[in-house]
Amino acid sequence: MVHHLKSTAHVAGLWALAVAQPVFDLLTRSPEFFVAHRAGVLDALLLVVAVAIVPAVVLGGAIFVAALQGRRIADVVTAMFVGALCAAIALQAAYRLGLDGWNSALIVWFGVLAPLALAWLRIRAVRTFFTLLSPATFVIPLLLLGSEGVRSATWHAASSNGVTVSGSTPVVLVIFDELPLASLLDDHGQLDALRYPNFAALAGEGTWYRKATAVSDFTRWAVPAILTGRYPVATQLPTMRDHPQSIFTLLSPHYEVKAQEPITALCPRAVCVSGDNGHLARLAAMLADVRVIAAYVFLPPRERRGLPDLTQGWAGFATSNDNGGSGSSDVGDGDAESKPADDVRRSPDLGPGVGHLDAARALIASIVPPAGRPGLYVLHTLLSHHPPRWLPTGQLIRDRQGAPARDRQGRWVADPWPVVQHYQGHLLQVALADRLLGELLARLKSAGLLDSALVIVTSDHGASFRPGDLMRDVTDTNAADILAVPLIVKLPSSTGRLSSVRIDDRAAETIDVLPTVADVLGVRMPWRVDGVSLVRDPAPRRVQRIFVDDATKAREFAAADIARGLKSAVEWKQSLFGAERWPATHVPGTEGLLGREAGTLSITAEVSGLRPRLTRPLALEDVDPSARVLPAQVTGWIEPRSYAQQHRVALAVAVNDRIVATTQTLPRDARWSTLLPPSTLRRGANRLTVFIVDPAHPDVLRLAQSPDSTGTPPNLALGAAAAIGVEQSGFHRAEVRDGVPFRWTSGDASIKVPIDPARPPRHLELSVLASGPTGKQLHVSVDRCEALDARLPRGRWEKTIALGRCTPHGYWADISIRSDVHTPSAGDRRRLGVALTRVTLE
């Protein structure tokens, strides 16, 4: 028994070092995770037990079960556990040394596992060493629970007293996350009324502080600065414990508070009622997110593409992309895009399953005429935050994919095209932010509160989209992009301080928001603030300050320098997207194609063997324009890949025979993608055509739909057909008999094939290897037109079918193959139709 306990202790200690420690290390450095999950001390303790203790107990149980078969078997099992966990530690070290792919990772894994397992079995000193490591089982969890950041994030302080406020002025504060002012401006330096009419309308009713700047480049410090009126302090977390004095504690005694804080937790729990379902629900949500964190730790860096963004809310990223969203992370692969999914993210305040947009709209819906106390509405929303996944309509982009455009330090690649595609997605999300602002103003108006309310709209910080520069960390070249943020204040009509000046060029900072609120409400601030009221005479600020490097350093910039940088950012944006309402990307040399009917251009056959392929060729076959998730992104690749990886290929994309987008392949990659304006999609089937464009002759489109450069029609029955966009259903796995690959149908199979409408296929060839113990009836139809009804023999059978009246038209052919079925044996209960070795259209 003592021997088995020692073995369990060895495995438990190694589990703590190999698995729990790297995960806990990330959480210790990012206590925002606990803030976003609204976790308390008990929640953190439960998480530690679930991650560090329970798996150790399970592994110990496996060793005990093995011991029932004999000590030798238990030792072998323990040795395998020891070797595997040591290999996990070695892998993490190898990643830091530059290893980044599966092949080398597996070499390291097995190269460490076998010798360490053998060493544990054979060498007493090795087992003694692991005995000395076994206390890590408890030491590592204690290090997490005892860290200052986690204690601050999970310890919830009591609410402090506020002040007495006379009057009944509703207060509405909206903070858009990561929304730079440059994104909102037109080429005249004004708020763009075409793309963002609601920002422009609010500025027309209030005052736009055109030179306002953020005081931090990171939400952890930027949002608390807005809510407290104080400059950031590096050691402080965005919690009430570290910020006991805020707009919430100032006004809550007199106001009915409703807040949406997806990342911060400054509002006292007694004031802002949480919608969580208790400790177990929070634990389940944290464990789901820990799985994603573990993927960043253990997957090779090259394989982390597809993981969601950890910093996007610090909670709910495990379910942040269920049907249409994408993720990218500041921890890991920079802008590695997520797997196809639907971004319906949990909101820590409103409960699981509520997305960012739903949470914001829920808060807006809560605005009602006051029955007693006036309302304080604080909305911090991540709708404008990267990665891009929303359309201006509020719909998610189905299967959103994008090119990795930033490195692990957050620096954009030098090639402009991947950056431009991210920038376009960002501008679409800004348009959604404008839509949300319009809904807010409409709600205030319908509630009869618009005139009497104090409305303030701002952003925590901006973002930069300059190739080769950092996205969010301040540099000399991108400072204006990150510092300059929108700040619009609409005063209540009852103040009598409405001014005819709609633009104020004072050197405002976001720490001025709370002093302004207090001044308008006639409240004397009960604590010292660094900001000043914006409704009084301008403060003599010589420079504007922003805290960088995790708020450890303060940088100062003159207003004139910020203005020059802002002008440069707007000019760069306008050169990319023009002034149209939809910010379309423009490939050099394809000017004038957008909006043209394909029939008005010269369309030629395939040239130089280049063929554009679609990742989801049937994505537009059944479109519901009102659905929450819309197939608004088209992606694919160019064949041959070897050519496209060396040469940039320009493309034009037509929907229903009208050119709606132009794009090009990514650098050193054969892949391409583009976004479709939702207004171009109609209900039901939409025709999608991709043309290759020669920038030297943009009025000549190259239609390239041939599936095979050799002229040999592809075998549509096998899995390789998916490479040319074929979709199959109703097939079992591929098998091989006498060297011939084949696939059984389940009795009702379907093959959907992209075709060239200018050259529709005339013949369908079928080759059947077997159909079971008796001849079966086989029915074949093409686009619901019956092409064959025949009785099959027991053995091999081939048939070339002239399609005639069943010749498919359009861009797709839908082949249906139905037959009788049989069950081969008691051990194989599959329903088998016919074994197809070949299906071709020509």
N, C-alpha and C positions, 0 to 999 in steps of 0.2 A: 504493500500500500504506500509506504514512504517513497519507494522508487517511482511509483506512478504520480504521486503528488509533486515530486521534483520535476518529472517530465512535463506535467501540466504547467508548473511554474516557469519552466524554460520557454514553453510555447507562449504563455501569457505575457511574459516580459518582452519576447520578440514581437508579438502582436502590437504591444504598446509602442515599441520603437519603430517598427516598420510601417504600421498603418495609422494608429491613433496619433502619434507624435506629429507627422507631417500635416495631417488634417487639423489637429489642434493648434499647430504653429500658425497656420493661415488664419484660423479663427481668432487667435490671440492678437495677431497683427491687424485684424479687421473686425473689431468688436461691433461694427455696424450690423453684422449678421444678427446678433442678439437683439439689437435695437429694432431692426426691421421686423423681426419675428415677435416683438413685444414679449421677449422671454424674461422671466424672473429668475431668482436664484434656484428655485426648485426645477424650473425648466432646464437650466444649464446643467444641474446635477443629473437629471434624467438623461440628458443627451450624453453626458460623459459615461454613464452606466451603459447605455445602449451601444456606444461606439467602442469603449475600451474593455468593459467588464463582461458583458453578455457574450461577445464572440469568444473571449478567452474561456468562459465556462463551456460553451458549445464545443470548442476544440478539446478541452479537458474531458468532456463527455465522450467524444469520439475515441480518445485514448483509453478511457475506462472500458468502453465496449470492446475495443481491440484486445484489451488485457484479458477479457473473458475467454479469448481464444488462445491465450498464452503470452508470456512476457516477451518473447522474441517478436511476435507480431506487433505488440504494443510499441516496442522499441522502433521497429521499422516505420510504423505510422508516425511516431514522434519525430523520427529523423527526417521524414519527408516534410512534415510541417516546419521543422527547423530550417531545412534547406530552402524551402519555398519562401519563408519570411526573410531569411538572409539574402536571398536573391532579390526580393523586393527592395531591400535597403540598398543593395548594390546598383539596382536599376536607377534609383533616384540620384545616386552619385554620378552614374554614367550620363544621365540627362544633363546634369550641370556641367559635365565635361564636353558636351556637344553631341552626344548620341541622340538621334531624332527619329529613327524608323523602326518598324517591326522586326526586320531581319536582324539587325544588330542587337535589338532588345532581347530577342529570343536567344541569341548566342550568349549574351551576358547571363540571362536567366538560367539556362541549363548549365552554363559554365560555372555558375556559383552553386546552384542547387545540389548537384551530385556530389562534389567534393565536401561541401559543408555537412550534408546528410551523412556521408560516410565518416567524416571526422567526428561527428557527434556519437556515432555508433562505436567507433574504435578507440577514441582518445579520451582518457579520463580528464585531462586538463581542459579540453574543450567543454566538457559538460560542467566542470567547475566554473569556468568562465561564464557560461550561461546562467548558472546558479547565482552568480554575483550580479547579473543583469536583471534577474527576475523582479526585484523591487520596482522596476520601471512600470510595472502593472499599475501601481498606485501613485508613484511619484509624478508621472506625466499627467494624469488627470488633475492632480492637485496643483500642478503648475498652471494649467489652464484656468481652473477655478480661482486660483489666487492671484492671477494677473490683474493689474490695476484696471486695464481697459475692460475686461469681462466683468469685474466687480462693479465698475461704474455703470456698465450697460445693463446689468441685471438687477441692480439695487435701486428700487423706486422710492424716491423721496416724497415726502408729504407736500401738499400744496401750501405755498406761502400766501399771505394776505395781499390783496390788491388795494385799490383805491376806490373812493366814492366818485361816481360819474353822474353828473346831472344831464338830463336830456335823453333822447331816444334815437340817436343816429345809428343806423345799422352800419357795420363795418365789413367790407368785403376785401380780402387780400388774396390775390392769385399770384403764385410763384410758378412760372414755367421752368422746368429743369433744362439746362444746357441749351438755352435759346439766345444766340448772339444777335445783337442789334443789326449787324450787317445783313442778316437773312431777311429782315423786314423792310429794308430800304430799296427804293428805286434808283435809277441812274441820276436823279436830281438830289439825292440825299434826303428824300422825304419818305414817310411811311407809305409803302406801296399799296394804294387803295384798290388796285385791280386784283392782286393776289391775296391781300390781307385786308379786306374792307372793314372788318370789325375792330382791328387795332387802330386803323385810321379814323373810324367813327368815334371810338372812345377818346382818342386824342383831340378830336374836334369838340367834344363835350367837356374836356378837362384840360390839363396841362401836360405836355410831353417834355420831360427833362432830357433833352437831346444828348447831353454829354454825361449822362449817368454811367457809373462804372461799378463792377462787382468788387468785393473786397477779398475774395478767395477764389481759387480755381478748382475747388473741390467741394462737393455738396456737404460733406461732413461739417465743414466750417462755414460755408457760404450761407446756408439756410438759417442756422442759429444766429448769425450776424444780423440777418434781416429781422428776425423775431425778437432779438434782444437789444438791438441798437449798439452793439459793442463789437470791436474788432476781434478777430479770432485769436484763440489761445491754443497753441499746438497740443497741449495735453488734454484738452477737453473733448468729451464725446458729445454727440447731439442728443443728450438726455436731460431730463429735468434735474437730475442730481447735479450735473455740471452747469446747468443753466436754470437755477431756481427762480430767476427773474426774467420774465418774457411777456409778450403780448397776452399770453393766456393768463398768467397769474396777475397781470395788471388789470385786466378787464373782467375776468370770470366772476367776481362777486356781483357785478352789475349786469353782465351780459349772458345770454344763452349761447354757449360756444359749440360750434360744429366745425370739426377740422378733419382734414385728410393729410396725414403725414406718412408717406410710404417709406421714408428712410430715417427721419428724425422722430424723437419721442419727447418733445418739450412740453406737450400739453399734459397736465396731471391726469392720472387715470380716473380720479374722482370727478373730473370735469369732462373729459372726452371719453365716453364709455366705449370700451373695446367690444368688437363684435366677435371675439374668438369663441371657440367651443371648449375651452379648458385646456388643462395641461397635456392630455393625451393628444388632442388635436394639434397643439403647437409642436409636440414632440414628433408626430408623424410628418408635419410640414418641414421641420428642421432636418429630419433624417432623409427625406426625399432630396433636399438640397445638398446634404452632406455627400450623397452619392455622386452628384455632379462635381463637387469639390474633389472627391477622391479620384474621379476620372482625370482631372487636371494633374493630380499628383502622380498617378501610375501609368497613364497612357503616354506613349512616346510623343514628343512635341509635334511631330508631323501629323500625328493622328488626332490631335485635339481640335482640328477643324470640325466644326459641327457642334461644338459644345456651346451652351448659352452663356451670356454675359453675366459674370458674377457680380459686377459692380452696378448692374442695372436693377437697382432696388434692394440688393443684398438679401432678397427673399423671394421665393416663388420661382427661381430660375429653373427649377426642375420641371415645372409645368408652364414655363413662360412661352413656349413655342409650340403649342399643340395644334396645329392645322395651318399655319400660315405665317408665323413669325420667324424671325431669325435672331441669332444672338452673336455677339462678339464681345470679347473680354479684354479688360485691362490687365487681367491676371492670366497669362498664358499666351495665346496666339494673337494678341492684338485684335484684328478684325476677322478672325476665322468665323465664317458664317455657320449658323446652326442648321441642324437637320430640318426638313420640312415639318412644320408644326403650326399650331394655332395659338397665337399669343393671347391667351386668356389667363392673365396672371392673378394670383391671389393678392388681395389687399389686406395687410395686417389689421387695418381698422374695420373693414367691412366684412371680413370673413373670407374663407376660401372660395375660389371659383369666380371672384369678381375681378374683372380686368381693370386696367388703368382708366380706360374710357368710361366703363360702367361706374367705377368708384367716383370719378369726377362728376358724372351726370347725377349720381345719387346725392352728392353734396349739393349740387345746383338745385335739384328737386326739393331739397329740404328748406330752401329759402321761402319763407312764408311771412305774411304780415304778422308782426309781433302781437301776441295775446297779452303779454306782460312785459318781460324784459326784452330789450332790443337784441338783435342777433350779431354775433361775431362769427364770420365765415372765413376760414383760412383753408385755402386749397393749394397744396403743393402737388403738381402732377408731373409725371415722367413721360407724357405723350411726346414731347419734343426731343427726348433723349435718344442717343444712338443705342442699338443699331436701327436703321430704318426698316419699318415693318408695317406702317399704316398708310392708308390713302387719305386724301383730304376729305373724302366722304365719311370717314370713320370706319371704313371696312379694312379688314386685315388682308394682306397680300398672301394668297395661298402659295405654299411651298416656296417661300421667300429664300432666295439664295444670293450670295454675293461673293465677290472676289476678296481674298485676304489683301487688304490695302495698307495695313499698318504692321509694324514690327512689334516685338514684345515690349519695347519702350514707349509705344504709342506714337511713333513717328510714321507719317505717311510715306508711301513709296515715292520715288522720284518721278515715275511715269504718271502723267496726269489722268489717264483714262479710268483706272480703278477709283481714284479719288473723286473724279467727276460723278461716277455712278453712285457713290455714297452720298455725295453732296446733293444730288438730285433727290434721293430718298429722304434726306434731312429736310429739304425744302417742302416736300409733300407733307411731312409731319408738322412742319410749322403751319402749313395751311390748315391742318386739322386743329392745331392749337387755336388758330383764328376762328374756326368754326365753333369750337367749344366756348370761346369768349363771346361769340354772338349768341349762343344759347344762354349763357349767363346773363347777358344784358337783357335778352328777351324775358328771362324769368324775373329779373328785378322789375322790369316794366310791368309785366302782368300781375306781379304782387303789389304794385303801387309803391315800390321802394326805390326806383331808379333816381328820382330827383332828391330824395332825402338821404340816400346812402353815400358814404365815403367809400369809393372804389379805388383800389390801388393794384396795378398790374405790373409785374416786373419779372426778372429771371435771376436765378442764383449765380450764373456765370455763363459765358459764351463758349464757343468752340471754333477751331480754325480748320480750314480745308485747303491749305496750301501744300502742294506736292513737296515732299522732302522735309517738311517741317512737322513739329509736334501738333497733335490735335488739341490738347487741353492744357499741357504744361506751358507756362509762359516763357517765351523767348523774345529777343529783341525784335524779331520780324513778325511774330504773330500776336504780340501783346494786345493790340487794339481789338483783334477778333475775339479775344477771351474777356477783356475788361469791359468793353462797351456792351451794355445790356439795355433793353427797353425799360423805361420807368414812366408810367402814365398815372397821374393822380386826378380823379374826378371828385371835386369837393361837393358836399351836400349843399343844396340851395339855401338851407337855413342859416349857413354860416355868414352870409352876406359878404364873403370874401371872394366871390367869383370874379375872375380877372379876364379881360379881353386878350391877355397874352396867352396864346395857346402853345407856344414853344419857349422854354426857359433854358438858356445856355449856361447856367451856373455849373460849377464842378460838383455835381451831386454824386453821392455814393449810396449803396444799398443800405448802409447802416442808418441812413436818414429816414427810413420808412417808419420805424416805430416812433421816433420823436415827432414826426409829422402827424401820425394818428393821435398821439397824446395832445398835441397842440390844437388840432381841429376839435377834439372832444372837450377841450378846456381842462385837461388833466396836467398836473405838475408831476413830472417824473420822480418817483420815490427812490430811484437809484441813479448812479452816474452812468451816462451814456456817452459814446464817442461820436454819435451822429447828431445832426441838427435838424430843426424843422424846415421843411421846404416851402412852407407858406409864409415864412418870414423873409427878411432881407437876406441875400446870399451870404454864406459864410466865406471868409477870405481864404479859400484853399488854394495854395500855390501849386500843389501837386496832388495826384490821386494815387491812393495806396492800394496794393493788392498783396495778400499773404500767400506765399508759394512754398514749395517743398514741404508739404504737409504742415503748412502754417508755421514753419520754423523761421522763415525769413520774410521780410517785408520789402517789396520793390516799389519804387515811386516813379510815376510817369507824368510828364507835363501834358496838359490838355491839348496843346497844339500837336504834340507827337501822336497822341491817340487819334486825333482828327485825321491826320495824314494816313495813318495805318488803316483807319476805317474806310477812308476814301479808296485806298488801294484794294481793300477786300471787296468793296461793292463793285468796283470796276472789273475785278476778276470774276465775280459771280455773274455780272451782266454779260461779259464776253462768252460765258459758257452757256447761259440759258436764255438770253434775250429778255424781253419784257412781256411775253405772252403769259396768260393765266396758268397754263400747264408748263412747268419748266422742263421742256424737252431737251435732251442732249443732242448736240450737233456734231456729227463727224465731219472733219474738214474734207471739203470736196463734194459733199452731198447736199449743199445748200439748195433749197428750192424743192426738195423731194417731199417734205412733210405736207400732208393734205392732198397730194396729187392722186388722182385715180390711176391705178396701175395700167388700165387700158389706154391711157393717154401717153404712155411711155413705150419705148421699144423694148420688147422682151425677147431675149435670145435663149437658145438652148445652153446646156452645160458647157462651160469653157474651162480649159486647163485641168479638168478632172476634179475641181473643187466642188464639194457638196456640203451644204449646211444641214445639220441634223438637229432635231428637236428632242429635248429631254422628255417632255410630256406632249407628244403630238396630238393627243385627243383632249387636251385641257379645255379647249373652247367648244367642245361638241355639245355641251348642255349647260349654258351659262344662265344663272339667275342674277341679273344686275342688282337686285335688292338684297342678295345674301350677305351675311355678315363677313364671310370670307370670299374674296373674289380672285379668280385666276388672272391677275393683272400683270404678272411677270412671265416673260417667255425666255427660256434658256435653252442652250444647245451647244454644239461644237461643230468644228469644221473638219471634214475629211478630205484628203489624208492629213492626219494630225501632224505628221512630220513636217509638212509644208507650213501649216498654220502656226506651228510653234516657232518658226523662223521668220514669218512674214505676217504683218498686220493685215487682216481681211476686213473690209467694210461691208456692212449688210443693211438692207432696208426691209422692214417688216410691215406687211399689209394685213389689215383686218377687213374682211368683206370688200376686198379689192381696192382699198384706199390705204396709201402709205401713212402709217401713224407713228412710226419710230425709225430712227436710224441708230446703228450701234457698230461696234467693231470688236474683234477678238482681243482678249487680254494679252498683255506682254508675255512672251515666252510661254503661251498657253493657247491651246486650240479652242478654249471655251469662250462663249459670248452670252450676253443677257441683255434684256431691255425691259422697260416698264411700259404698259399700255394705258393710255388715259381711260378711265372707266366709262366715259361718255361714248367711246367708240365701240363698246360691247353691247350687243343686243340680246334679248331673251332667246334662249334656245341655241341652235347651232350657229357658230361663227366661222367663216372661212379664214384660215390663217396661212399666209404664204410668206416664205423667206427668200429674199433675192440677194445675190452677191452684187456689189456695186463696185465699178471701177471709178475711183474718184476723178480720173482724167476724163471720163465720159459718163457723168451721173445720170444722163437721160436714157441710158441703156441698162436695163436690168437683166441680170443673168439668172434664169430660173434653173435651179439645179436640184432635181428630185430623183435622179437615177440612183437606185439603191446600191449598185455595185459597179466599180470602175472597170471590171473585167467583162461586163456584159452578161455574166452568169446570174440568173435570178436567184435571190436568196431562199434558203430553206426556211419557210415560215413556221415549221413544226417544232424546231429546236430553240433552245434558250438564246442562242447567239443572235436570233432575229431581233431581239430587243435593242441591239446596238443601232438599228436603223429605224427605231421608233415603233416597232410592231408591239401590239399589246395582245396578250394571250390569257385565256381563262378556261377552266375545265380540263386541265391537263395534269397528269401525275408526273413525278420526277422522271428525268431521262434515264434510260437503261441501255445496255449494249448486249447484243446477241450476235455471235459469230463476227465480231468486229463492226457490226452495223448499229449505230445509235438510233434509238426510237423513243417515242413517248406514248403511253396509253392515254386515251381520253377517258373522262368519267361518264361518257355517254352523251354529254351535251357540251361541246367545246366551241369556243369562239376565238377568231383571230381577226384583229383590226389592223389594217395595213395602210400606211400612207402611200398614195399613188400620184402620178403626174396627170392632171386632168387633160392635158394636151395629148397624152399618149396612154390612154386607158388600156389595161390588159385585156387580151382577147381569149386567153386559155387559162384554165386551172388544172394543174397536174397533182394527182394524189397517188401516194405509194403506201400500201398497207402491208406490214410484215405479218400480222396475224389478227384474227378477230375472235378467237376463242374456240371452244369445242364445237360449236355449230355455226353455220353461216348466219350472219346478222343482216338485218335491213339497215341500209345506210342512206341518210338524207343529207344533202349538201345544198345550201342556199347562199347566194351572194346578194347582199343588200336586200334581204327578204324575198328574193326571187329564187324559186327552186331550180337548181341547176342539175341535180342528180337525185334519183330515187332508185336504188339498186339493191339486190340481194348479193351478199359477199360470199365467196367460197371460204373454206376453212383455212387455207394457206395464204401465200403471198398474192397480192392483187394490186394492179396499177391501172390508172385511167387518166387520159388527157381529155378534159371536158371543154368543148367549145362553148364559150359563155353566151354568145348570141344576144338574145334579148336581156340576159342577165349581166351584160357588160356594165361595170360600175361607172358612175359619173361623179364628178366632184373630186375631192382631195383624199377620200378614204374609201376603202373597200372593207365591208364587214362580212367575213366568211363564217357561216354557221355549219358545224359538223355534228349531226345527231345520229345515234345508233342504239341498237339494243345493248344490254349490258349483261355481264356475268360476274360471279364471284369465284376466283380461282381455287380457293381451298379454305379449309377451316382455319388454317394459320394465317391466311391472307384474306381479310374481309373487304378488300377494296372492290368498288364497283368499276369494272373495266369495260370500256367500249371497244375501240379499235386501236391497234398499235401502229402509229403513223411514223414512217421513216422520212417522208418528204411531202411537203405541200409547197407549191410554187405558183406564182402568177406571172404570166408573160404575154 
